[in-house]
Amino acid sequence: MMKCHICGKSLNDVLEHVEHILHECSQIQADQMLQAEHEQERNMIQLRNK
């Protein structure tokens, strides 16, 4: 089994950690995009009601 020469963790553990970080980042990005979309919808409704 390959291990990181710096932290001593197995390559598999490091890759799982990276995968988790990438998943969290993509979730944050999706949430931000959804929030921006809702803001645009609110702005359109406000413009229509003027």
DSSP file (Angstrom, degrees, kcal/mol; ACC not computed):
  #  RESIDUE AA STRUCTURE BP1 BP2  ACC     N-H-->O    O-->H-N    N-H-->O    O-->H-N    TCO  KAPPA ALPHA  PHI   PSI    X-CA   Y-CA   Z-CA
    1    1 A M              0   0    0      0, 0.0     2,-0.3     0, 0.0     0, 0.0   0.000 360.0 360.0 360.0 135.6    0.0    0.0    0.0
    2    2 A M        -     0   0    0      8,-0.0     9,-2.4     0, 0.0     2,-0.3  -0.606 360.0-167.6 -82.7 140.5    1.3    3.4   -0.9
    3    3 A K  B     -A   10   0A   0     -2,-0.3     2,-0.3     7,-0.3     7,-0.2  -0.940  29.6-102.8-127.0 151.0    1.6    6.0    1.8
    4    4 A C     >  -     0   0    0      5,-3.3     4,-1.6    -2,-0.3     6,-0.0  -0.548  24.0-146.3 -68.2 129.3    2.2    9.8    1.8
    5    5 A H  T  4 S+     0   0    0     -2,-0.3    -1,-0.1     1,-0.2     0, 0.0   0.629  95.4  46.2 -74.8 -11.3    5.8   10.4    2.7
    6    6 A I  T  4 S+     0   0    0      3,-0.1    -1,-0.2     1,-0.0    -2,-0.0   0.894 128.9  15.9 -94.1 -52.8    4.7   13.7    4.4
    7    7 A C  T  4 S-     0   0    0      2,-0.1    -2,-0.2     3,-0.0     3,-0.1   0.623  91.4-128.8-101.4 -13.8    1.7   12.8    6.5
    8    8 A G     <  +     0   0    0     -4,-1.6     2,-0.1     1,-0.3    -3,-0.1   0.449  60.4 137.3  82.3  -0.7    1.9    9.0    6.6
    9    9 A K        -     0   0    0      1,-0.1    -5,-3.3    -6,-0.1    -1,-0.3  -0.443  61.0-101.0 -78.2 154.4   -1.6    8.4    5.4
   10   10 A S  B  >  -A    3   0A   0     -7,-0.2     4,-2.1     1,-0.1    -7,-0.3  -0.371  27.9-116.8 -70.2 154.3   -2.5    5.8    2.9
   11   11 A L  H  > S+     0   0    0     -9,-2.4     4,-2.6     1,-0.2     5,-0.2   0.884 116.4  55.4 -58.1 -39.8   -3.1    7.1   -0.7
   12   12 A N  H  > S+     0   0    0    -10,-0.3     4,-2.5     1,-0.2    -1,-0.2   0.905 106.6  49.7 -61.4 -43.1   -6.6    5.8   -0.5
   13   13 A D  H  > S+     0   0    0      2,-0.2     4,-2.0     1,-0.2    -1,-0.2   0.910 111.9  48.5 -62.6 -42.0   -7.3    7.9    2.7
   14   14 A V  H  X S+     0   0    0     -4,-2.1     4,-2.4     1,-0.2    -2,-0.2   0.925 112.1  48.5 -64.0 -44.6   -5.9   11.0    1.0
   15   15 A L  H  X S+     0   0    0     -4,-2.6     4,-2.6     1,-0.2    -2,-0.2   0.885 110.0  51.8 -65.1 -38.5   -8.0   10.5   -2.1
   16   16 A E  H  X S+     0   0    0     -4,-2.5     4,-2.1     2,-0.2    -1,-0.2   0.896 110.0  49.9 -63.8 -38.8  -11.1    9.9   -0.1
   17   17 A H  H  X S+     0   0    0     -4,-2.0     4,-2.3     2,-0.2    -2,-0.2   0.923 111.4  48.0 -64.8 -44.6  -10.5   13.2    1.8
   18   18 A V  H  X S+     0   0    0     -4,-2.4     4,-2.6     1,-0.2    -2,-0.2   0.911 110.4  52.4 -61.8 -43.1   -9.9   15.1   -1.5
   19   19 A E  H  X S+     0   0    0     -4,-2.6     4,-2.2     1,-0.2    -1,-0.2   0.903 109.2  49.9 -60.1 -41.8  -13.1   13.5   -2.9
   20   20 A H  H  X S+     0   0    0     -4,-2.1     4,-2.5     2,-0.2    -1,-0.2   0.921 110.5  49.7 -63.1 -44.4  -15.0   14.7    0.1
   21   21 A I  H  X S+     0   0    0     -4,-2.3     4,-2.5     1,-0.2    -2,-0.2   0.925 111.3  48.8 -61.3 -44.9  -13.6   18.2   -0.2
   22   22 A L  H  X S+     0   0    0     -4,-2.6     4,-2.4     2,-0.2    -1,-0.2   0.890 110.6  51.2 -62.9 -39.4  -14.6   18.4   -3.9
   23   23 A H  H  X S+     0   0    0     -4,-2.2     4,-2.0    -5,-0.2    -1,-0.2   0.928 110.9  48.0 -62.4 -45.5  -18.1   17.1   -3.1
   24   24 A E  H  X S+     0   0    0     -4,-2.5     4,-2.3     1,-0.2    -2,-0.2   0.904 111.5  50.5 -62.4 -41.9  -18.5   19.8   -0.4
   25   25 A C  H  X S+     0   0    0     -4,-2.5     4,-2.4     1,-0.2    -1,-0.2   0.903 110.4  48.7 -63.8 -41.6  -17.2   22.5   -2.8
   26   26 A S  H  X S+     0   0    0     -4,-2.4     4,-2.3     2,-0.2    -1,-0.2   0.860 110.4  52.0 -68.0 -33.4  -19.6   21.5   -5.6
   27   27 A Q  H  X S+     0   0    0     -4,-2.0     4,-2.3     2,-0.2    -2,-0.2   0.911 110.2  48.2 -66.9 -42.6  -22.5   21.5   -3.1
   28   28 A I  H  X S+     0   0    0     -4,-2.3     4,-2.3     2,-0.2    -2,-0.2   0.919 112.0  49.6 -62.9 -43.7  -21.6   25.0   -2.0
   29   29 A Q  H  X S+     0   0    0     -4,-2.4     4,-2.3     1,-0.2    -2,-0.2   0.911 110.7  49.6 -62.9 -42.5  -21.4   26.1   -5.6
   30   30 A A  H  X S+     0   0    0     -4,-2.3     4,-2.3     1,-0.2    -1,-0.2   0.902 111.0  50.0 -63.4 -41.1  -24.8   24.6   -6.4
   31   31 A D  H  X S+     0   0    0     -4,-2.3     4,-2.3     1,-0.2    -1,-0.2   0.902 111.0  49.1 -63.5 -41.3  -26.4   26.3   -3.4
   32   32 A Q  H  X S+     0   0    0     -4,-2.3     4,-2.2     2,-0.2    -2,-0.2   0.890 110.9  49.9 -66.3 -39.3  -24.9   29.7   -4.4
   33   33 A M  H  X S+     0   0    0     -4,-2.3     4,-2.2     2,-0.2    -2,-0.2   0.909 111.4  48.7 -65.2 -41.6  -26.2   29.2   -8.0
   34   34 A L  H  X S+     0   0    0     -4,-2.3     4,-2.2     1,-0.2    -2,-0.2   0.905 110.5  51.1 -64.2 -41.6  -29.7   28.4   -6.7
   35   35 A Q  H  X S+     0   0    0     -4,-2.3     4,-2.0     1,-0.2    -2,-0.2   0.905 110.3  49.0 -62.6 -42.0  -29.6   31.4   -4.4
   36   36 A A  H  X S+     0   0    0     -4,-2.2     4,-2.2     2,-0.2    -1,-0.2   0.884 109.7  52.6 -64.6 -39.3  -28.7   33.6   -7.3
   37   37 A E  H  X S+     0   0    0     -4,-2.2     4,-2.1     1,-0.2    -2,-0.2   0.901 109.1  48.9 -63.8 -41.3  -31.5   32.2   -9.4
   38   38 A H  H  X S+     0   0    0     -4,-2.2     4,-2.4     2,-0.2    -1,-0.2   0.879 109.2  53.1 -66.1 -37.9  -34.0   32.9   -6.7
   39   39 A E  H  X S+     0   0    0     -4,-2.0     4,-2.3     2,-0.2    -2,-0.2   0.908 108.4  50.1 -63.3 -42.2  -32.7   36.4   -6.4
   40   40 A Q  H  X S+     0   0    0     -4,-2.2     4,-2.4     2,-0.2    -2,-0.2   0.905 109.8  50.9 -62.4 -41.8  -33.2   36.9  -10.2
   41   41 A E  H  X S+     0   0    0     -4,-2.1     4,-2.2     2,-0.2    -2,-0.2   0.913 109.7  49.8 -62.8 -42.6  -36.7   35.6   -9.9
   42   42 A R  H  X S+     0   0    0     -4,-2.4     4,-2.3     1,-0.2    -1,-0.2   0.909 110.8  50.3 -62.0 -41.7  -37.5   38.0   -7.1
   43   43 A N  H  X S+     0   0    0     -4,-2.3     4,-2.3     2,-0.2    -2,-0.2   0.901 109.7  50.3 -63.5 -41.2  -36.1   40.9   -9.1
   44   44 A M  H  X S+     0   0    0     -4,-2.4     4,-2.2     2,-0.2    -1,-0.2   0.902 110.6  49.5 -63.7 -41.3  -38.2   40.0  -12.1
   45   45 A I  H  X S+     0   0    0     -4,-2.2     4,-1.8     2,-0.2    -2,-0.2   0.915 110.6  50.3 -64.4 -42.3  -41.4   39.8  -10.0
   46   46 A Q  H  < S+     0   0    0     -4,-2.3     4,-0.4     1,-0.2    -2,-0.2   0.904 110.2  49.9 -63.1 -41.3  -40.6   43.2   -8.5
   47   47 A L  H >< S+     0   0    0     -4,-2.3     3,-0.9     1,-0.2    -1,-0.2   0.890 110.3  50.4 -65.0 -38.7  -40.1   44.7  -12.0
   48   48 A R  H 3< S+     0   0    0     -4,-2.2    -1,-0.2     1,-0.2    -2,-0.2   0.838 107.4  54.6 -65.9 -33.4  -43.4   43.2  -13.2
   49   49 A N  T 3<        0   0    0     -4,-1.8    -1,-0.2     1,-0.2    -2,-0.2   0.495 360.0 360.0 -83.1  -3.3  -45.3   44.6  -10.2
   50   50 A K    <         0   0    0     -3,-0.9    -1,-0.2    -4,-0.4    -2,-0.1   0.476 360.0 360.0 -82.5 360.0  -44.1   48.2  -10.8
